[in-house]
Structures are given as C-alpha cells and as structure tokens.
Amino acid sequence: MSNLTGKKIKDSYPQFLITEADGGLSGSLTGVWDGDGTVSKLQLSTAAVNVISGFQLAGTAVTSTATELNYLDLTASIGDATASKAVVLDANKDFDFGTGDVTCTNLTVSGTLSATLSLTSLSLTGDLTIGSDGTGNLIGPNGADFNIRSDGEMNFYIDYDTGETGQSFNFYNHTSTLVAELTEGGDLQLDGDLDIDGGGIDLTTADTVVSLNDNSATALSFDASGDTGIIVLDSRNSAQGVTMSGYLTVAGLITASGNVSIVDTVSMATGKKIQWVDSSTYIKGTTSDIEIDGDGVVKLVGGTKVYLDTLLLQLGKSGETTDIDLSAGDDVDVTLPDNKADAWSFDSSGKTGILVVKTTNSSEGVTMSGTLAVDGAVTIDNGSTIGSDSTPAAITIASDGDLTFSDDLTVTGNTTLNGTHVGGLVTITSAMTGYNVADDYIFKLNAAGGSFNVNDLAGGVTGQILHFVTADPGVYQITIKDLSGSNQQIRTNDGNDIILTEEGQGLSLIFNGSYWVELYKQPVSSATATITASGPTDNFDVTTANVVFMDTSSNNVTLGGFTGGVAGQVVQVVITDVSNNGVVEHNEGHAYQKIYLNGKADTTLTTQYGGWTLVCNGSHWFEVDRKST
C-alpha cells in the first residue's frame, strides 16, 4: 500500500517507521524500526545516515568498504598523486606520481618516460619496456644510483624494427662522451676502465679470444694499487711475451717452448720438480751454463761452479738409493776451509760426526763417532788413540782375521779376548772398602806408604775371579779381612783374616753371588810345571804348581786330567809355542781328576797362544776363565 488514506491506525501501524530513541532524532545514531518492532539495516541521526549492511545502488550490492570508497575522495587536482587515494588520470591520460613509490606488475609507457617521470627507485616484478624505437632514456636525480635487482635471471634486449641494423646499447658519462658500447653482435667496447668489485669473469661458455693492441709493451696490464705490472702482456713485434713483477704460483705443469727469464727466486713446493726432456735444455748464465739432459745428467759448462753457502745439498729422496759417480773424469780434489774443527762432517738425523775431516792447524785429521769396518789391512804409521776417557772404544777383529803389532802395544784400559774380560792391572795403596771391581781383575797391593786393610768389595758378578799380588810392603802389612764391611764381604777358608807381609804373596777370590770366597792362597813364586808329551795325559801332577806351561814346539799336546789338586787351588794352563796345537779334554773318562770345560766339549787352540784357568774343588777341575789371542 502506497499511502495510509482511510486506514485506521490499528490496521496500518506496522507500516509506520519509528526510531528507537524517545523524543525523535538527535545527534546520535539510532535504529529504525517498523510499527510491529522489526529492526531495519538503517540508522539515523541529525548528522548522519548509517547503512549497517546490504547497501545497493540500482539493485547492485556495493561491496566496497567505507575506507575503500574514501580512496576516491581526491584532495588534489586530477592527474596528481595523493597519499592513500586512488589514481585518476587527467584528460591527457598523464599522471604525476610526485615523491611516492609505485609498485606494479606491468608498466607500459608509450610516451617519453624520461620527460614525464623522475625516479628515485623503481621496483619491477614484470617487464620494463622503454621506448618502441630503443631511443628512450632513464634519467635520475643528480648523484643518484641506478640499481637493477632480480631474484632470478634478468635479460636485457637490444630491440629494433625488422630490417634495421647496427643497433647498440651505449653508455655515456656526464659530458655525453661514449665510454662503453654493447653491440647487437655481443661485442663490448670500453673506452675507459673496467672495475669489478668482488665479482668474477666467467669465460667457460665457449672459447674466448682476447684481441690486444698491437706492438705495445703494455698491451694488457694487471695492476694493483700497491704494485703495477703484476702481469703484463707485451705485444711488441718480435718481442711478444709475458712479464711479471710478482710471484707465480702454479699447481700444474709449466711448459715452455721458448726461453724463460727469471730475475727472482724459484720456489718449488714439496714433491714438485723442474724436468728437462732432452740434452738441448739447459740453465744459462752470463758466462757459463748448467746443462741437464733427459737422463738426469748434470754438466757444468764454461767453468761453472756450484756454491753452497748456508744451503742444503740434498741428493735423492727417502726410499731410493743414490750413487755419486766420480769415475768419469780425472782425479777429484775437494778443497775444504782451513783451520776448522769440522771442515767436512758426515751426519745423519740420529747421529752427528759419523765422519769428520778436521783442518785445525797442526791437528789435521779424521775423527769418527761411529764404527770403522775394514775388509783389508789397516796400517798405523804413528801413535793413535782409540776412544777417549768419556767415550770408550773397542777394536773388533773378525773370526778369520788377525791383529798384528810390529811394536809395543800399550793398553791403559780393560782388554777382552775371545769374549772374556781380562781387565786391567790396578795398584792399590790404601784401604779397599766397598771398592767397585766391575771392570778390574788384577790388583797390585802396595803398602810402601803404610799398612791398610782389604775389607769388602762391590760390583762383582757371579763367577768373577780377582787376583791380588803384593809389592814390597817393607815394615808394613796388608790385611785381607774376613766377613768385614757391609757390601760384598770376603770369606777366607779358615775364617781368619789373612795377613800379607812379604813381596810376591798372592791371593785369588771368586764371587759366588753373595760372598767373595778364597780360592787359593800361595806365593807368586810357587812352582810351575811343563807338559810336552803328546798324550793324552790323564794324570798330570800339579801338587805344587799353579802354572802349567804347555810346550807344543815338537808336537800336538793333549791334557786329559790332573792329580795332586786341592780344594781352592787355581792352575793356569798356558801355551808357550804356536808350532802345533794345544788340546784340553772335557770330562775324560780315564782322568784321575777330571776337567770340566765351559763348552762341555774338548777345546783346541790351533797354532795360537792362549790358555785355560782351572779351579779345583778337591775332586775335579772346572774352567772359570779362558784367555787366548
């Protein structure tokens, strides 16, 4: 119904619209209701109309929000940009962005962009096409940077109309001078410097040819702020080459087809080498050459000398045998520095001075810290010293060799013959208490300066024998103490001290591991005996003898056993002639007092000096020491 004419209120009140507020409209929005209380989407006040939802124009719902509709509330002229407002072009379809930023997917400009657009920054997610004929320009404010960034590949195309040629991408400086040109054929021509800051040049796509300025000493130069000519390519006619002012480090091979001039040091890494392939390859100096052929032969030409100052001359390498051949020429002289204690020293990593040539004035000679093995004869013309007080030395003769002396031999230390230690003669003039006898076997007791005692000893080993002999004691005496001291004590046969008062008296002791036990006490002048029979002699009488001379001048002599021996008696069997052999039988069955030898077998000394030391236990004889030459 369009009106209420003739209608009663009770029948038509639902058609009335009323406000929620009592007293009608005010300055605050209030809802609008119909007569029966149904609320509408409309709110009214004296200052505003509010559509809660469902706003339509000509039957079409308006879905924009009030904020979005307000983007069209322009506060500037048409064609000018306003912050947070919609873009509206002017009548010429032009638009001024002002100082704001523009972000778009595609921007197509058919006019001259530089004449109408000045950019501080331009961010693109699509294509940027400048000019249809390639003449468009990009102009920035003074001092501004033009940065083009891309998260992926970015391509630049030199586009031109069909049929056009000679197009290029040109770069100019502030004076409109062309500084670089990129042609449609892909060539890049620079009229200035190319600075690469932290980047790289990738030439791996295809073979690359670099064309240089012809006939120029510095056609291409690699420089640094602190050094020029690090690498220089010289294109001068007939002098083309490469020079360097710095180092050249090469991980692979260097192959030279021409001459190589080096004005500085060549350093080779570990395991690297300079290799010559034929005899025509050489190192050339100003007055001489060093030629090295393909077989590794080195020849010094023109008086070339090799000087080693503080450097090391190393021949060969680990695991290989290196030979030095000096046989090709005449005699070789080695000139050493004068008056030097080690003018020439042969050393190893584990020992120095293995062989040292001394040129010290008036003391020239050769010293050795190791051993000297000689297959032939060694002739000593003058007196020589072997070893020193701090470093003992030994002469070892092979089993089939001889040691012959044409003059007297003086031994100041100990002597070992056939592996048996002989020891040195030591003169004792004062008390022996804890005296170390490890290296001495014979003691001369001299009491000319006063009486003294032999108390206890030290350093003895089981089976070791000591011999004591007295010099003229005069009015004094020497006392061998029984069970005295706290070291290796002496035990006499009768448990009493032994007093020596006469010249030539003697005493022998043997160490049993705990004590030095008296073997046999006798004057040195006691009787000797001589055996000459070829034998075997099984009952040779040694009742009063302590030395048995074995005379082999006429025949071989064989000794099988003794008679007359007493406990503790010591007999030394000594060969006095080397015309024939001397034999001592071990454990001879027919012997009266059998002889037991160290080797448990008969022993023969073939045409040589030497002998046996035997000790009696009252029934049999036992070898305790053998001496031979």
C-alpha positions as CSV (number, residue, x, y, z in Angstrom):
1,M,0.0,0.0,0.0
2,S,1.5,3.3,-1.0
3,N,-0.4,5.6,1.5
4,L,-2.5,5.4,4.6
5,T,-5.6,7.2,3.3
6,G,-8.7,5.9,5.0
7,K,-6.7,3.5,7.1
8,K,-7.3,3.1,10.8
9,I,-4.2,3.2,13.0
10,K,-4.9,-0.2,14.5
11,D,-4.9,-1.7,11.0
12,S,-1.9,0.2,9.5
13,Y,0.6,0.8,12.3
14,P,3.1,-1.9,11.1
15,Q,3.6,0.3,8.1
16,F,5.0,3.2,10.2
17,L,8.8,3.6,10.7
18,I,9.8,4.7,14.1
19,T,13.2,5.4,15.8
20,E,14.4,3.6,18.7
21,A,15.1,6.8,20.7
22,D,12.3,8.5,22.6
23,G,11.7,12.1,21.6
24,G,12.7,11.6,17.9
25,L,16.1,12.1,16.2
26,S,19.1,13.5,18.0
27,G,22.9,13.9,17.3
28,S,23.5,10.2,18.0
29,L,22.6,7.4,15.6
30,T,19.5,5.4,16.4
31,G,18.0,2.3,14.8
32,V,14.9,2.5,12.6
33,W,12.0,0.0,13.3
34,D,8.6,-0.7,11.7
35,G,5.4,-0.5,13.6
36,D,5.4,-4.0,14.8
37,G,9.0,-3.8,16.1
38,T,11.1,-5.3,13.2
39,V,14.5,-3.6,13.1
40,S,15.9,-2.4,9.7
41,K,19.6,-2.0,8.4
42,L,19.3,1.7,8.7
43,Q,20.4,4.0,11.4
44,L,19.6,7.8,11.5
45,S,20.7,10.9,13.4
46,T,20.5,14.6,12.9
47,A,24.1,14.4,11.5
48,A,24.4,11.1,9.7
49,V,22.8,8.2,7.9
50,N,24.4,4.8,8.5
51,V,23.7,1.6,6.5
52,I,24.6,-1.3,8.6
53,S,24.8,-3.8,5.7
54,G,23.2,-4.7,2.4
55,F,23.9,-1.3,0.7
56,Q,22.8,-1.3,-3.0
57,L,22.8,1.1,-5.9
58,A,20.3,0.5,-8.7
59,G,19.8,-3.0,-7.4
60,T,23.6,-3.8,-7.3
61,A,25.2,-4.5,-4.0
62,V,28.0,-2.2,-3.1
63,T,30.7,-4.4,-1.6
64,S,33.4,-1.8,-1.0
65,T,34.0,-0.7,2.5
66,A,33.7,2.9,3.5
67,T,37.6,3.1,3.7
68,E,37.8,1.8,0.2
69,L,35.2,4.3,-1.1
70,N,37.1,7.1,0.6
71,Y,40.1,6.4,-1.7
72,L,38.1,8.3,-4.3
73,D,37.8,11.3,-2.1
74,L,40.5,13.3,-4.0
75,T,42.1,16.2,-2.3
76,A,44.5,17.1,-5.2
77,S,44.0,18.0,-8.9
78,I,43.1,15.3,-11.3
79,G,46.4,13.6,-12.6
80,D,48.3,14.4,-9.3
81,A,49.0,11.7,-6.8
82,T,47.7,12.0,-3.2
83,A,48.7,9.7,-0.3
84,S,46.2,6.9,0.3
85,K,44.0,8.0,-2.6
86,A,43.0,6.4,-5.9
87,V,44.9,7.2,-9.1
88,V,42.9,9.3,-11.6
89,L,44.4,10.3,-14.9
90,D,43.9,13.7,-16.3
91,A,42.3,14.5,-19.7
92,N,45.6,13.7,-21.5
93,K,46.0,10.4,-19.7
94,D,49.0,11.8,-17.8
95,F,49.7,11.3,-14.2
96,D,52.2,12.8,-11.7
97,F,53.4,10.3,-9.1
98,G,55.0,13.0,-7.0
99,T,57.6,11.8,-4.5
100,G,55.9,8.5,-3.7
101,D,56.8,4.9,-4.8
102,V,54.9,2.9,-7.5
103,T,54.8,-0.9,-7.4
104,C,53.1,-2.7,-10.3
105,T,53.1,-5.9,-12.2
106,N,53.3,-4.4,-15.7
107,L,54.0,-0.8,-16.6
108,T,53.7,0.2,-20.3
109,V,54.7,3.7,-21.3
110,S,54.1,4.7,-24.9
111,G,55.4,8.2,-24.5
112,T,58.8,9.5,-23.4
113,L,59.2,8.3,-19.9
114,S,62.2,10.5,-19.1
115,A,60.3,13.6,-19.9
116,T,57.5,12.8,-17.6
117,L,58.9,10.5,-14.9
118,S,61.9,11.1,-12.5
119,L,62.5,8.0,-10.3
120,T,64.3,7.6,-7.0
121,S,63.7,3.9,-7.2
122,L,61.8,1.5,-9.4
123,S,60.8,-2.0,-8.3
124,L,59.6,-4.3,-11.1
125,T,58.0,-7.7,-11.0
126,G,57.3,-7.8,-14.7
127,D,58.8,-6.3,-17.9
128,L,60.1,-2.7,-18.4
129,T,59.9,-1.6,-22.0
130,I,61.4,1.8,-22.6
131,G,60.5,3.3,-26.0
132,S,59.3,1.4,-29.0
133,D,62.3,2.5,-31.1
134,G,65.1,2.0,-28.5
135,T,65.7,5.7,-28.0
136,G,64.1,6.1,-24.6
137,N,66.3,7.3,-21.7
138,L,66.3,6.8,-17.9
139,I,67.2,9.9,-16.0
140,G,67.8,10.1,-12.2
141,P,68.4,13.0,-9.9
142,N,72.0,14.3,-9.5
143,G,74.1,11.8,-7.6
144,A,71.5,9.0,-7.5
145,D,72.3,5.4,-8.2
146,F,70.5,3.3,-10.8
147,N,70.2,-0.1,-9.3
148,I,68.6,-3.1,-11.0
149,R,68.0,-6.1,-8.8
150,S,66.5,-9.5,-9.6
151,D,65.9,-12.7,-7.6
152,G,66.4,-14.7,-10.8
153,E,67.7,-14.2,-14.3
154,M,67.4,-10.7,-15.8
155,N,67.7,-10.2,-19.5
156,F,68.4,-7.0,-21.5
157,Y,67.5,-6.9,-25.1
158,I,68.6,-4.6,-27.9
159,D,65.3,-4.5,-29.8
160,Y,64.8,-2.9,-33.2
161,D,62.4,-2.9,-36.1
162,T,62.7,-5.5,-38.8
163,G,65.4,-4.5,-41.3
164,E,67.3,-2.2,-39.0
165,T,70.9,-3.0,-38.3
166,G,73.8,-1.5,-36.2
167,Q,71.8,-1.2,-33.0
168,S,73.7,-0.9,-29.8
169,F,73.4,-0.2,-26.1
170,N,75.5,2.8,-25.3
171,F,76.8,4.2,-22.1
172,Y,77.8,7.9,-21.7
173,N,79.4,9.9,-19.0
174,H,78.3,13.3,-17.6
175,T,79.9,15.1,-20.6
176,S,78.0,12.9,-23.1
177,T,81.2,11.1,-24.0
178,L,80.7,7.4,-25.0
179,V,82.5,5.2,-22.5
180,A,81.1,1.8,-23.4
181,E,79.1,0.2,-26.2
182,L,77.3,-3.1,-26.3
183,T,76.5,-4.0,-29.9
184,E,73.8,-6.3,-31.2
185,G,76.5,-8.8,-32.1
186,G,77.5,-9.1,-28.5
187,D,80.7,-7.1,-28.5
188,L,81.5,-4.9,-25.5
189,Q,83.8,-2.0,-26.2
190,L,85.2,0.1,-23.3
191,D,86.9,3.4,-23.8
192,G,87.6,3.6,-20.0
193,D,88.4,1.3,-17.1
194,L,86.5,-1.9,-16.2
195,D,86.2,-2.1,-12.4
196,I,85.0,-5.5,-10.9
197,D,84.4,-5.2,-7.2
198,G,84.2,-8.6,-5.7
199,G,82.7,-10.3,-8.8
200,G,84.2,-12.6,-11.3
201,I,84.6,-13.1,-15.1
202,D,83.2,-16.3,-16.4
203,L,84.6,-17.4,-19.7
204,T,83.5,-21.1,-19.6
205,T,80.7,-20.9,-22.1
206,A,82.8,-21.1,-25.2
207,D,86.4,-20.4,-26.4
208,T,87.4,-16.9,-25.7
209,V,89.8,-14.7,-27.8
210,V,91.1,-11.5,-26.3
211,S,92.4,-9.1,-29.0
212,L,95.1,-6.7,-27.8
213,N,96.6,-3.5,-29.0
214,D,99.3,-4.4,-31.5
215,N,103.0,-3.5,-30.9
216,S,102.6,-2.3,-27.4
217,A,104.8,-3.1,-24.4
218,T,101.8,-3.0,-22.1
219,A,99.1,-4.2,-24.3
220,L,97.3,-5.7,-21.3
221,S,98.5,-5.0,-17.7
222,F,97.2,-6.3,-14.4
223,D,97.9,-3.8,-11.7
224,A,97.1,-3.2,-8.1
225,S,97.1,0.0,-6.0
226,G,100.4,-1.1,-4.5
227,D,102.1,-2.7,-7.5
228,T,102.0,-2.2,-11.2
229,G,102.7,-4.8,-13.9
230,I,101.8,-7.8,-11.8
231,I,101.1,-9.5,-15.1
232,V,101.9,-7.6,-18.4
233,L,101.2,-8.9,-21.9
234,D,103.7,-7.5,-24.3
235,S,102.6,-7.3,-28.0
236,R,105.7,-5.6,-29.4
237,N,106.7,-7.0,-32.7
238,S,109.3,-9.8,-32.4
239,A,109.2,-9.4,-28.6
240,Q,105.8,-10.7,-27.6
241,G,105.7,-12.2,-24.2
242,V,104.5,-12.1,-20.6
243,T,106.3,-10.3,-17.8
244,M,105.6,-10.4,-14.1
245,S,106.5,-8.1,-11.2
246,G,105.3,-10.5,-8.5
247,Y,105.2,-14.2,-7.8
248,L,103.9,-17.0,-10.0
249,T,102.2,-19.9,-8.2
250,V,101.4,-22.9,-10.4
251,A,99.5,-26.0,-9.3
252,G,100.0,-27.8,-12.6
253,L,102.8,-28.1,-15.2
254,I,104.6,-25.2,-16.9
255,T,105.7,-26.0,-20.4
256,A,108.0,-23.5,-22.1
257,S,108.6,-23.6,-25.9
258,G,110.9,-20.7,-25.7
259,N,113.3,-19.1,-23.3
260,V,112.2,-18.4,-19.7
261,S,114.0,-15.4,-18.0
262,I,113.7,-15.4,-14.2
263,V,115.1,-12.5,-12.2
264,D,114.0,-13.7,-8.8
265,T,113.8,-16.9,-6.7
266,V,112.1,-20.0,-8.0
267,S,110.5,-21.9,-5.1
268,M,109.2,-25.5,-5.7
269,A,106.5,-27.0,-3.5
270,T,107.1,-30.3,-1.7
271,G,107.2,-33.1,-4.3
272,K,107.5,-30.7,-7.3
273,K,110.4,-30.6,-9.7
274,I,111.9,-29.0,-12.8
275,Q,112.1,-31.5,-15.6
276,W,114.3,-31.4,-18.6
277,V,113.2,-33.6,-21.6
278,D,116.4,-33.6,-23.7
279,S,120.1,-32.6,-23.7
280,S,119.3,-29.3,-25.5
281,T,117.5,-27.9,-22.5
282,Y,119.7,-26.0,-20.0
283,I,120.0,-23.2,-17.5
284,K,122.1,-20.4,-19.0
285,G,124.2,-17.9,-17.0
286,T,126.1,-14.9,-18.1
287,T,129.4,-16.7,-18.5
288,S,128.6,-20.4,-18.1
289,D,125.8,-22.9,-18.4
290,I,124.3,-25.8,-16.4
291,E,123.1,-28.5,-18.8
292,I,120.7,-31.2,-17.7
293,D,119.7,-33.8,-20.2
294,G,116.7,-36.1,-20.3
295,D,118.6,-38.8,-18.4
296,G,119.2,-36.6,-15.5
297,V,122.9,-36.0,-16.2
298,V,124.1,-32.6,-15.0
299,K,127.1,-31.0,-16.8
300,L,128.7,-27.7,-15.7
301,V,129.9,-25.8,-18.8
302,G,132.3,-23.0,-19.1
303,G,133.8,-23.1,-15.6
304,T,130.5,-23.1,-13.8
305,K,130.8,-23.5,-10.1
306,V,128.3,-24.6,-7.5
307,Y,128.4,-22.6,-4.3
308,L,126.7,-23.7,-1.1
309,D,126.6,-21.0,1.5
310,T,124.2,-21.9,4.2
311,L,122.1,-24.0,1.9
312,L,121.5,-27.8,1.9
313,L,122.5,-30.0,-1.0
314,Q,120.2,-33.0,-0.9
315,L,120.8,-36.0,-3.2
316,G,118.0,-38.5,-3.7
317,K,114.9,-39.0,-1.6
318,S,113.5,-41.3,1.0
319,G,113.2,-44.9,-0.1
320,E,115.7,-44.6,-3.0
321,T,119.4,-45.4,-3.3
322,T,121.6,-42.5,-4.5
323,D,125.0,-43.0,-6.1
324,I,127.7,-40.4,-6.6
325,D,129.9,-41.4,-9.6
326,L,133.2,-39.6,-9.8
327,S,134.8,-42.1,-12.2
328,A,134.2,-40.3,-15.5
329,G,137.0,-37.7,-15.2
330,D,140.5,-37.3,-13.7
331,D,141.4,-37.3,-10.0
332,V,138.9,-35.3,-7.9
333,D,140.2,-32.8,-5.4
334,V,137.9,-31.5,-2.6
335,T,139.1,-28.2,-1.1
336,L,138.0,-27.6,2.4
337,P,138.1,-24.5,4.6
338,D,141.3,-24.1,6.6
339,N,141.6,-24.3,10.4
340,K,138.2,-25.7,11.0
341,A,137.4,-28.4,13.6
342,D,134.6,-29.8,11.4
343,A,135.5,-28.7,7.9
344,W,133.6,-31.6,6.4
345,S,131.2,-33.6,8.5
346,F,129.0,-36.6,7.6
347,D,125.9,-36.7,9.8
348,S,122.6,-38.4,9.9
349,S,119.3,-37.5,11.6
350,G,120.2,-39.8,14.5
351,K,123.9,-39.2,14.8
352,T,126.3,-36.3,14.1
353,G,130.0,-36.6,13.3
354,I,129.9,-40.1,11.9
355,L,132.9,-39.0,9.8
356,V,134.6,-35.6,10.4
357,V,137.5,-34.1,8.4
358,K,139.4,-31.7,10.6
359,T,141.6,-28.9,9.2
360,T,142.6,-27.4,12.5
361,N,146.1,-26.1,12.2
362,S,148.6,-28.7,13.5
363,S,145.7,-31.1,14.3
364,E,144.5,-32.0,10.9
365,G,142.9,-35.4,10.8
366,V,139.8,-37.6,10.7
367,T,137.5,-38.4,13.6
368,M,134.6,-40.8,13.8
369,S,131.7,-41.1,16.2
370,G,130.7,-44.5,14.8
371,T,132.5,-47.7,13.9
372,L,135.1,-48.4,11.2
373,A,134.8,-51.7,9.3
374,V,137.8,-52.5,7.1
375,D,137.9,-55.6,4.8
376,G,141.6,-55.1,4.0
377,A,144.7,-54.3,6.0
378,V,144.9,-51.2,8.3
379,T,148.4,-49.6,8.7
380,I,149.0,-47.2,11.5
381,D,152.3,-45.3,10.9
382,N,152.3,-43.2,14.1
383,G,150.8,-43.5,17.6
384,S,147.0,-43.4,17.6
385,T,144.4,-43.1,20.2
386,I,141.2,-45.1,20.1
387,G,138.3,-43.7,22.1
388,S,138.6,-41.3,25.0
389,D,138.1,-41.2,28.7
390,S,134.4,-40.2,28.3
391,T,133.8,-42.4,25.2
392,P,135.4,-45.9,25.4
393,A,136.1,-47.6,22.1
394,A,136.8,-51.2,21.0
395,I,138.8,-53.0,18.3
396,T,136.9,-56.0,17.0
397,I,138.7,-58.5,14.7
398,A,136.7,-60.8,12.5
399,S,136.8,-64.5,13.3
400,D,139.2,-65.1,10.4
401,G,141.3,-62.0,10.9
402,D,144.5,-61.3,12.8
403,L,145.7,-58.3,14.8
404,T,149.4,-57.9,14.4
405,F,151.6,-55.4,16.2
406,S,155.1,-54.5,14.8
407,D,155.9,-52.6,18.0
408,D,154.9,-52.4,21.6
409,L,151.1,-52.2,22.4
410,T,150.1,-50.2,25.5
411,V,146.6,-50.9,26.9
412,T,145.6,-48.4,29.6
413,G,142.0,-49.8,29.9
414,N,140.5,-53.2,30.0
415,T,141.0,-56.0,27.5
416,T,138.6,-58.6,26.2
417,L,140.0,-61.6,24.4
418,N,137.7,-64.3,22.8
419,G,134.8,-62.6,24.6
420,T,136.4,-63.0,28.0
421,H,137.2,-59.8,30.0
422,V,140.8,-59.7,31.1
423,G,140.7,-56.4,33.0
424,G,143.5,-54.0,33.8
425,L,146.2,-54.0,36.4
426,V,145.2,-51.7,39.3
427,T,147.7,-50.6,42.0
428,I,146.1,-50.2,45.5
429,T,147.9,-48.1,48.1
430,S,145.1,-47.6,50.7
431,A,142.2,-49.4,52.3
432,M,139.6,-51.1,50.0
433,T,136.1,-50.6,51.4
434,G,133.2,-51.0,49.0
435,Y,135.7,-50.9,46.2
436,N,134.0,-51.4,42.8
437,V,135.7,-54.3,40.9
438,A,133.3,-54.5,38.0
439,D,136.0,-53.6,35.4
440,D,139.2,-54.7,37.2
441,Y,140.5,-58.3,37.8
442,I,144.1,-58.0,38.9
443,F,145.2,-55.8,41.9
444,K,148.8,-54.9,43.0
445,L,148.7,-54.3,46.7
446,N,151.5,-51.7,47.6
447,A,151.9,-50.9,51.3
448,A,155.1,-48.9,51.0
449,G,153.2,-45.9,52.4
450,G,151.6,-47.7,55.3
451,S,149.6,-50.7,56.3
452,F,146.0,-51.0,55.1
453,N,143.1,-53.4,55.0
454,V,141.1,-55.0,52.2
455,N,137.6,-55.0,53.8
456,D,134.6,-55.5,51.4
457,L,134.1,-55.1,47.7
458,A,131.3,-54.1,45.3
459,G,130.3,-54.6,41.7
460,G,131.2,-58.3,41.5
461,V,129.2,-60.8,39.4
462,T,128.7,-64.5,40.0
463,G,131.8,-66.5,38.8
464,Q,134.1,-63.4,38.6
465,I,137.6,-64.1,39.8
466,L,140.0,-61.5,41.4
467,H,143.8,-61.9,41.8
468,F,145.7,-60.0,44.4
469,V,149.6,-59.8,44.5
470,T,151.7,-57.8,46.9
471,A,154.6,-55.4,46.2
472,D,157.4,-55.0,48.8
473,P,155.4,-53.8,51.9
474,G,158.6,-53.0,53.8
475,V,157.8,-52.8,57.5
476,Y,154.1,-52.6,56.8
477,Q,151.4,-55.2,56.1
478,I,148.2,-55.8,54.2
479,T,145.3,-57.5,55.9
480,I,142.5,-59.3,54.0
481,K,139.6,-59.0,56.4
482,D,137.2,-62.0,56.8
483,L,133.4,-61.0,56.8
484,S,134.1,-57.3,57.2
485,G,132.1,-54.4,55.9
486,S,128.5,-54.1,54.6
487,N,128.9,-54.7,50.9
488,Q,130.2,-57.8,49.2
489,Q,132.2,-59.4,52.1
490,I,135.2,-61.7,51.8
491,R,135.2,-65.2,53.3
492,T,138.5,-66.9,53.9
493,N,138.9,-70.6,54.0
494,D,139.7,-70.8,57.8
495,G,137.5,-67.9,58.8
496,N,140.5,-65.8,59.9
497,D,142.0,-62.6,58.5
498,I,144.8,-63.1,56.0
499,I,147.9,-61.0,56.7
500,L,150.4,-60.4,53.8
501,T,153.8,-59.1,54.8
502,E,156.1,-60.3,52.1
503,E,156.6,-59.3,48.4
504,G,155.2,-61.7,45.9
505,Q,152.5,-63.1,48.1
506,G,149.2,-63.7,46.3
507,L,145.5,-64.5,46.8
508,S,142.6,-65.3,44.5
509,L,138.9,-64.8,45.2
510,I,135.8,-66.0,43.4
511,F,132.3,-64.4,43.8
512,N,129.5,-66.9,44.4
513,G,126.7,-64.3,44.2
514,S,126.8,-63.5,48.0
515,Y,130.5,-63.5,49.1
516,W,134.0,-63.3,47.7
517,V,135.3,-66.8,48.6
518,E,139.0,-67.6,48.9
519,L,140.1,-69.9,46.1
520,Y,143.8,-70.4,46.7
521,K,146.5,-68.6,48.7
522,Q,150.1,-69.0,47.5
523,P,153.2,-67.0,46.9
524,V,153.6,-65.9,43.3
525,S,157.0,-67.7,43.3
526,S,155.3,-71.1,43.7
527,A,156.4,-73.9,41.3
528,T,155.5,-74.3,37.7
529,A,155.3,-77.4,35.6
530,T,155.7,-78.1,31.9
531,I,153.8,-80.7,29.8
532,T,155.4,-81.7,26.5
533,A,154.0,-85.2,25.8
534,S,151.5,-85.6,23.0
535,G,149.3,-87.6,25.4
536,P,146.5,-87.7,26.1
537,T,147.9,-87.2,29.6
538,D,145.2,-88.0,32.2
539,N,147.2,-87.7,35.5
540,F,149.5,-84.7,35.2
541,D,150.8,-83.9,38.7
542,V,150.1,-80.3,40.0
543,T,150.8,-80.8,43.6
544,T,152.9,-77.7,43.9
545,A,152.1,-75.9,40.6
546,N,149.8,-73.1,39.9
547,V,151.0,-72.6,36.3
548,V,151.3,-75.4,33.7
549,F,153.2,-74.5,30.6
550,M,152.1,-76.5,27.5
551,D,155.0,-76.7,25.1
552,T,153.8,-77.6,21.6
553,S,157.1,-76.8,19.8
554,S,157.6,-80.5,18.8
555,N,154.1,-82.0,18.6
556,N,150.5,-81.5,19.5
557,V,149.9,-81.8,23.3
558,T,146.6,-83.2,24.8
559,L,145.8,-82.8,28.5
560,G,143.1,-85.0,29.9
561,G,143.3,-84.6,33.7
562,F,145.3,-83.9,36.9
563,T,146.5,-85.4,40.1
564,G,147.5,-83.7,43.4
565,G,145.0,-80.9,43.2
566,V,143.5,-79.5,46.4
567,A,140.3,-77.5,47.0
568,G,140.6,-73.9,46.0
569,Q,143.8,-74.4,44.0
570,V,144.0,-72.4,40.8
571,V,146.1,-73.7,37.8
572,Q,146.5,-71.7,34.7
573,V,147.4,-73.7,31.6
574,V,149.4,-71.6,29.1
575,I,150.6,-72.5,25.6
576,T,154.2,-71.3,25.1
577,D,154.7,-72.2,21.4
578,V,152.4,-72.0,18.4
579,S,154.1,-74.6,16.2
580,N,151.4,-77.2,16.9
581,N,148.0,-77.4,18.7
582,G,147.1,-77.5,22.4
583,V,144.1,-79.6,23.5
584,V,142.3,-79.9,26.8
585,E,139.8,-82.8,27.1
586,H,136.4,-82.3,28.7
587,N,135.2,-85.0,31.2
588,E,137.9,-87.5,30.1
589,G,136.8,-90.9,31.4
590,H,140.3,-92.1,32.3
591,A,141.4,-89.0,34.1
592,Y,142.3,-89.1,37.8
593,Q,140.9,-85.6,38.4
594,K,138.6,-84.8,35.5
595,I,138.5,-81.4,33.8
596,Y,135.1,-79.8,33.1
597,L,135.2,-77.1,30.4
598,N,132.7,-74.2,29.8
599,G,131.7,-75.5,26.4
600,K,131.1,-79.1,27.7
601,A,133.4,-80.3,24.9
602,D,137.1,-80.8,24.2
603,T,138.8,-77.4,23.3
604,T,141.6,-77.0,20.8
605,L,143.8,-73.9,20.4
606,T,145.1,-74.3,16.9
607,T,148.6,-72.9,16.5
608,Q,147.9,-69.9,18.7
609,Y,148.8,-68.6,22.1
610,G,146.3,-68.7,24.9
611,G,145.2,-71.0,27.7
612,W,142.8,-72.1,30.4
613,T,142.2,-71.1,34.0
614,L,141.0,-74.1,36.1
615,V,139.9,-74.2,39.7
616,C,139.9,-77.4,41.9
617,N,137.1,-78.4,44.3
618,G,139.2,-81.2,45.8
619,S,138.0,-83.8,43.4
620,H,137.8,-82.3,39.9
621,W,138.8,-79.2,38.0
622,F,136.4,-76.5,36.5
623,E,137.2,-73.9,33.9
624,V,136.3,-70.4,35.1
625,D,138.1,-68.2,32.6
626,R,139.7,-68.7,29.3
627,K,142.3,-66.4,27.8
628,S,143.6,-66.5,24.2
629,T,144.8,-64.2,21.5
